[in-house]
Amino acid sequence: MNPISNFINKIDHHNLWHEHLELSRKEYLKVKGSVDTNLYLVVNGSLRIFVLDGFEENIIRFGYKNNFIAALDSFITEKPSDLFIQAIKKSELKVIKKTTFMDFVESSVENTKIWQIMLGDLIFQQMERERDILTSSPVERYKRVLARSPQLFQEIPNKYIASYLRMAPESLSRIKKS
């Protein structure tokens, strides 16, 4: 069993989830200007994290089955964030409060190591993505995301993937066909 699955099982075993949420398609979990210090586990469905630049939505991350998702800036700083989190399709989430989660993380060396691995992976993924957006062609971005996250293409509609890859949906369609 991988460390994150083990982590989730431990949280389940200790019954640390604060609540279960169900979101309808297009329902918001978080909106710009709000504080959200919860961490969410996606049980079913899919969500997107995005910011608005004028009227343009720029997708930063996705969450789908067995992924943790959070407004990480707000989670860390406990301040309002410009991020939106919205369900792409009907979604079920487990919610754990930051205080409960951090107490759990600090309760053992193993838990702390897993949390550090999770944060390290997140930072690495974000750095890879930034580098791809700045230096790679659309085709290269597509190939890298496909190699990194093949499940993304099964869970997320193309129009959102195109936004994430910073290209028009038609461009993504052309790239996928070639």
C-alpha positions as CSV (number, residue, x, y, z in Angstrom):
1,M,0.0,0.0,0.0
2,N,1.3,3.4,-0.9
3,P,2.1,5.9,2.0
4,I,-0.8,8.2,1.1
5,S,-3.4,5.4,1.1
6,N,-2.0,4.3,4.4
7,F,-2.3,7.8,5.7
8,I,-6.0,8.0,4.6
9,N,-6.6,4.6,6.2
10,K,-5.2,5.9,9.5
11,I,-7.4,9.0,9.4
12,D,-10.4,6.7,8.7
13,H,-9.4,4.3,11.5
14,H,-9.1,7.2,14.0
15,N,-12.4,8.6,12.7
16,L,-10.9,12.1,12.3
17,W,-13.1,13.3,9.4
18,H,-15.2,16.3,10.5
19,E,-17.9,15.7,8.0
20,H,-18.9,14.4,4.6
21,L,-20.0,16.8,1.9
22,E,-21.8,16.3,-1.4
23,L,-21.5,18.9,-4.1
24,S,-23.6,19.2,-7.1
25,R,-22.1,19.8,-10.5
26,K,-20.7,23.4,-10.7
27,E,-21.3,24.0,-7.0
28,Y,-18.6,26.0,-5.2
29,L,-16.7,24.6,-2.3
30,K,-14.7,27.8,-1.9
31,V,-15.0,31.3,-3.4
32,K,-12.6,34.2,-3.8
33,G,-12.0,36.2,-0.7
34,S,-13.0,33.4,1.8
35,V,-10.8,31.6,4.3
36,D,-10.8,27.8,4.1
37,T,-8.5,25.9,6.4
38,N,-10.0,22.5,5.7
39,L,-8.4,19.7,3.9
40,Y,-10.6,17.6,1.6
41,L,-10.4,14.0,0.4
42,V,-12.2,13.5,-2.9
43,V,-14.2,10.2,-2.5
44,N,-16.0,10.5,-5.8
45,G,-16.3,13.1,-8.5
46,S,-13.9,15.8,-9.6
47,L,-13.1,19.5,-8.7
48,R,-11.0,22.3,-10.1
49,I,-9.1,25.0,-8.3
50,F,-8.9,28.2,-10.3
51,V,-8.4,32.0,-10.2
52,L,-10.0,34.7,-12.2
53,D,-7.9,37.1,-14.3
54,G,-10.5,39.6,-15.4
55,F,-13.1,37.3,-16.9
56,E,-10.7,34.5,-17.7
57,E,-10.5,31.4,-15.5
58,N,-7.1,30.0,-15.0
59,I,-7.1,26.5,-13.6
60,I,-4.3,25.7,-11.2
61,R,-5.1,22.1,-10.1
62,F,-7.7,19.4,-10.2
63,G,-8.9,17.0,-7.6
64,Y,-10.4,13.6,-8.3
65,K,-11.0,10.3,-6.6
66,N,-8.5,9.6,-3.7
67,N,-6.8,13.0,-4.0
68,F,-6.5,15.5,-1.3
69,I,-7.5,19.0,-2.3
70,A,-7.4,22.4,-0.5
71,A,-7.0,26.1,-1.0
72,L,-3.4,25.5,0.1
73,D,-2.6,29.2,0.5
74,S,-5.5,29.7,2.8
75,F,-4.9,26.4,4.6
76,I,-1.3,27.5,5.4
77,T,-1.8,31.2,6.2
78,E,-5.4,31.1,7.5
79,K,-6.1,34.2,5.5
80,P,-8.5,34.9,2.6
81,S,-7.5,33.5,-0.7
82,D,-8.3,34.4,-4.3
83,L,-8.9,30.8,-5.2
84,F,-12.1,29.2,-6.2
85,I,-12.8,25.5,-5.8
86,Q,-15.7,24.2,-7.8
87,A,-17.2,20.7,-8.5
88,I,-16.8,19.8,-12.2
89,K,-19.3,16.9,-11.6
90,K,-21.2,15.7,-8.6
91,S,-18.7,15.1,-5.9
92,E,-18.4,13.5,-2.5
93,L,-15.8,14.8,-0.1
94,K,-14.5,13.9,3.4
95,V,-13.5,17.0,5.4
96,I,-10.8,17.2,8.0
97,K,-10.2,20.5,9.9
98,K,-6.6,21.8,9.9
99,T,-6.2,21.6,13.7
100,T,-7.3,18.0,13.7
101,F,-5.1,17.2,10.7
102,M,-2.0,18.9,12.1
103,D,-2.5,17.1,15.4
104,F,-2.6,13.8,13.5
105,V,0.4,14.7,11.4
106,E,2.4,15.6,14.6
107,S,1.3,12.5,16.5
108,S,4.0,10.3,14.9
109,V,7.2,10.5,13.0
110,E,5.7,8.4,10.3
111,N,2.8,10.7,9.8
112,T,5.1,13.8,9.7
113,K,7.2,12.1,7.1
114,I,4.2,11.3,4.9
115,W,3.0,14.9,5.2
116,Q,6.4,16.1,4.2
117,I,6.4,13.7,1.2
118,M,3.0,15.0,0.2
119,L,4.1,18.6,0.4
120,G,7.3,17.9,-1.4
121,D,5.4,16.2,-4.2
122,L,3.0,19.1,-4.5
123,I,5.8,21.6,-4.7
124,F,7.6,19.5,-7.3
125,Q,4.5,19.1,-9.4
126,Q,3.8,22.9,-9.2
127,M,7.4,23.7,-10.3
128,E,7.2,21.2,-13.2
129,R,3.9,22.8,-14.3
130,E,5.3,26.3,-14.1
131,R,8.3,25.3,-16.1
132,D,6.1,23.6,-18.7
133,I,3.9,26.7,-19.1
134,L,6.9,29.0,-19.5
135,T,9.1,26.9,-21.7
136,S,7.2,24.1,-23.4
137,S,5.1,24.0,-26.5
138,P,1.5,23.0,-26.2
139,V,2.3,19.5,-27.5
140,E,5.0,19.1,-25.0
141,R,2.8,20.3,-22.1
142,Y,0.1,17.8,-23.2
143,K,2.6,14.9,-23.4
144,R,4.0,15.7,-20.0
145,V,0.7,16.0,-18.3
146,L,-0.5,12.8,-19.9
147,A,2.6,11.0,-18.7
148,R,2.3,12.5,-15.2
149,S,-1.4,12.2,-14.7
150,P,-3.1,9.8,-17.1
151,Q,-6.1,9.6,-14.8
152,L,-6.7,13.3,-15.4
153,F,-7.8,12.5,-19.0
154,Q,-10.3,10.0,-17.8
155,E,-11.8,12.2,-15.0
156,I,-11.8,15.7,-16.4
157,P,-13.6,17.2,-19.4
158,N,-11.3,18.5,-22.2
159,K,-12.4,22.1,-21.9
160,Y,-11.0,22.2,-18.3
161,I,-7.8,20.3,-19.3
162,A,-7.3,22.8,-22.1
163,S,-7.6,25.7,-19.7
164,Y,-5.1,24.0,-17.3
165,L,-2.7,23.5,-20.2
166,R,-3.2,27.2,-21.3
167,M,-4.6,26.4,-24.7
168,A,-7.8,26.6,-26.6
169,P,-10.1,23.4,-26.5
170,E,-9.7,23.1,-30.2
171,S,-5.9,23.0,-29.9
172,L,-6.2,20.2,-27.3
173,S,-8.5,18.3,-29.6
174,R,-6.1,18.6,-32.5
175,I,-3.1,17.5,-30.4
176,K,-5.0,14.5,-29.0
177,K,-5.9,13.4,-32.6
178,S,-2.3,13.6,-33.9
